[in-house]
Amino acid sequence: MIGISAAELGVRAGLPLRTIQRFETAQGIPPSRGGTLAKVQAALEAAGIEFIGDPLASPGVRLRRP
């Protein structure tokens, strides 16, 4: 959607690539601690992703409008 790799997302979020890879393979909301998911969300939002819907019942994302 925004054309960045898992490695680049890790750099932008300040997280190891392995953490991003673990999140990619998780079913549902991946288990995390210490604000790790918040770091990923902030990095994606800074890149133009908007999180929409309810995270559990109807999660979704879209590109933010300019």
C-alpha positions in Angstrom: 0.0 0.0 0.0 2.8 2.4 0.8 5.6 0.4 -0.8 8.0 -0.1 2.2 9.6 -3.3 3.2 9.4 -4.9 6.7 13.0 -3.9 7.2 12.1 -0.3 6.4 9.1 -0.4 8.7 11.4 -1.7 11.5 13.8 1.2 11.0 10.9 3.8 10.9 9.4 2.3 14.1 12.7 1.8 15.8 12.2 -2.0 16.1 14.1 -5.1 15.0 13.2 -6.7 11.7 12.4 -9.9 13.6 9.7 -8.1 15.6 8.0 -6.9 12.4 8.2 -10.3 10.9 6.6 -11.9 14.0 3.8 -9.4 13.7 3.3 -10.2 10.0 2.7 -13.9 10.7 0.5 -13.4 13.8 -3.2 -14.2 13.6 -5.3 -11.2 14.7 -3.7 -8.5 17.0 -0.2 -9.8 17.8 0.9 -10.0 21.4 3.3 -7.2 22.3 4.5 -5.2 25.2 6.0 -1.8 26.0 4.3 0.1 23.4 5.6 -2.0 20.5 2.4 -1.9 18.6 2.0 1.8 19.2 5.4 2.3 17.6 4.4 0.4 14.5 1.1 2.2 14.3 2.9 5.6 14.6 5.3 4.7 11.9 2.5 3.6 9.5 0.5 6.7 10.3 3.5 8.9 9.6 3.8 7.2 6.2 0.2 8.0 5.3 -1.8 5.0 6.6 -5.1 5.7 8.4 -6.5 3.0 10.7 -10.3 2.8 10.5 -13.0 0.6 12.0 -13.0 -1.3 15.3 -9.7 -3.2 15.8 -11.5 -6.3 16.9 -14.8 -6.3 15.1 -14.1 -4.6 11.8 -10.5 -3.5 11.4 -9.3 -1.7 8.3 -6.7 0.7 6.9 -6.7 3.2 4.0 -4.4 5.8 2.6 -4.9 9.1 4.2 -6.2 11.8 1.9 -3.9 14.7 1.2 
